């Protein structure tokens, strides 16, 4: 499949394979975009990141710390 890039309302999300997307924390807050794409499950990878809509999506939260080293 071809790569699709969505940039809507300051959200950046890329389809990396069919029905699998990667996005930033602004994307994770964009419930309208997530719903429009048919997203049902979200992986949150970050120590200080939050799950924003736990009643509407299934989350897997991986608590990892990022480092420049």
C-alpha positions in Angstrom: 0.0 0.0 0.0 1.1 3.6 -0.5 2.0 5.8 2.4 -0.8 8.3 3.3 0.1 11.5 5.2 -2.7 13.3 7.1 -2.1 16.8 8.4 -5.3 18.1 9.9 -5.7 20.7 12.5 -2.1 20.6 13.5 -2.1 16.8 13.7 0.6 14.8 12.0 -0.2 11.2 11.3 1.3 8.8 8.8 0.0 5.4 7.6 3.0 3.1 7.9 1.2 0.0 6.6 -2.5 -0.8 6.0 -4.5 0.3 9.0 -1.4 1.1 11.2 -0.6 4.7 11.8 2.0 6.6 13.7 1.4 10.1 15.1 2.4 12.7 17.6 0.8 13.8 20.8 -1.4 16.4 19.1 -2.7 13.6 16.9 -3.6 11.6 20.0 -5.8 14.5 21.2 -7.6 14.9 17.9 -10.6 12.6 18.5 -12.4 13.7 15.3 -9.4 12.6 13.2 -9.0 9.3 15.1 -12.7 8.5 14.6 -12.6 9.4 10.9 -9.7 7.0 10.3 -11.6 4.2 12.1 -8.9 3.9 14.8 -10.0 1.7 17.7 -6.7 0.9 19.5 -3.9 3.3 20.4 -0.4 2.5 21.7 1.0 5.3 23.9 4.8 5.1 24.2 6.2 7.6 26.7 6.7 8.1 30.4 4.8 11.4 30.7 2.1 10.9 28.0 -1.6 10.5 28.8 -4.5 8.5 27.4 -7.0 11.1 26.4 -10.2 9.2 25.6 -10.2 5.9 27.6 -13.9 5.5 27.2 -13.7 5.6 23.4 -10.5 3.9 22.5 -8.5 0.9 23.8 -5.1 1.9 25.0 -1.8 0.1 25.6 0.4 2.5 27.6 4.1 1.7 27.5 5.9 3.8 30.1 9.4 4.5 28.6 11.7 7.5 29.2 13.3 9.2 26.2 16.9 10.4 26.2 19.2 12.2 23.9 22.1 9.9 24.9 
